[in-house]
Amino acid sequence: MFYTVLHQLVDPRNIGMIIRSHVAFGGKGFIFSGYDPPYKFSKKNKAYSRSLEKHCIAQQFAKSDDLFEWLKNEDIKSVAIEITKEAVLLPEFVFPEKCAIIFGKESGGLPDELIEKCDYVVKIPQFGNIGSMNVAISASIVMYELNRNNKDIKDVDNKMYSYS
Amino acid sequence: MFYTVLHQLVDPRNIGMIIRSHVAFGGKGFIFSGYDPPYKFSKKNKAYSRSLEKHCIAQQFAKSDDLFEWLKNEDIKSVAIEITKEAVLLPEFVFPEKCAIIFGKESGGLPDELIEKCDYVVKIPQFGNIGSMNVAISASIVMYELNRNNKDIKDVDNKMYSYS
C-alpha cells in the first residue's frame, strides 16, 4: 500500500500526471505537503489530472511537521526520492508494506531538513552522460518499481486504459 | 542498446520529456516515424527537450515501411509498447540486446498494421480501477525496466542530475 506525497511541486501539468499514475498504479492517499493555502483543483488543473483526484483520498498539510506526525500515527514509512550520495538505488530498494513516497519541487527538489526526517532515501539509476528526468516521470517510475511484484494486475485490455 | 521510436506523437511536451529520459537512460538512436514533413526542433520544442536531442542521433522516417526496413538492415528488434490482449507484461519481458521501443500518438496509440510488423508487443501492468498513463511516462518506465539490470550506472550525485 503506497501513498504519494508532493512537497511544494508547482507545475499543475506535473501534478496532474502524477495523480494519473498514482491512480493507474493503485495508490491510496495522495498528499500535498507544504501548500499554504492548500493546492486547488481548479478547472485547468483538473484537465491535467483528468479529474482522477476524486479516485483517491487527497490530503493537505501546510507544514511538513504535521505530515510526519500523521505518517508516524498511521505507521507509514517515509521514502524520500532524491539524488543524494547515500540514497539507495531504486531496483535494490525493498519497499516497506505501508510507505509514502515523497517528491520535491521542480527546482531544488526536497529540502535537506525534510530528507533527514525520512526513513529512507532512494534514487533512480541513470546511464547517460546527462541526466534530466522530469519529476512526474521519476514519480511514475518509482510507482512502477513499487508494484513490480504485485500480482493483482487489472485487465487493461479495454477502453478504460490507454497511453495518452 | 536501445533505440526510441515515436510514431506520430504530436505534443512537443511529451516528445521533449521522452528525449530527456532517452538521454538519461543512455539510449542510442532517437527516431521519428510517420512525420512528413519531418519533426522540427523549433525553439519552443527545444525548451521542452532541454536541447538534449543533440546528445543522441535523431533520425526521421516519413513512412513506417522505411523504418522497418532500416531496423531489419541494422538487426534491431522492434518492440511495440501498446495495450493489446496478447501483449507481454513489461516486468516479464526479456529485451533483445539491440531493440527499438516504439510508441504511438497520444490519441489512438499505434495503428494495428504497424503493431503487426513488430517482433514483440509489450504492455505496462496497471493496478487501479482507472488507467490513465501519459505516453512520456509509459516510455520512461519502459526505459527504466530495460536498464534494470544494467550495471553501468553513472554517478548521478552531482549538479548534472536532478528531478525537475
Interface residues (C-beta under 8 A of the other chain):
Chain A: R13 M17 R20 S21 H22 V23 A24 F25 G26 G27 R50 L52 H55 I81 E82 I83 T84 K85 L89 P91 F103 G104 E106 S107 G109 K123 I124 P125 Q126 F127 G128 N129 I130 G131 S132 M133 N134 V135 A136 I137 S138 S140 I141 Y144 E145 N147 R148 N149 N150 D152 I153 K154 V156 D157 M160 Y161 S162 Y163 S164
Chain B: R13 M17 R20 S21 V23 A24 F25 G26 G27 R50 L52 H55 I81 E82 I83 T84 K85 L89 L90 P91 F103 G104 E106 S107 G109 K123 I124 P125 Q126 F127 G128 N129 I130 G131 S132 M133 N134 V135 A136 I137 S138 S140 I141 Y144 E145 N147 R148 N149 N150 D152 I153 K154 V156 D157 M160 Y161 S162 Y163 S164
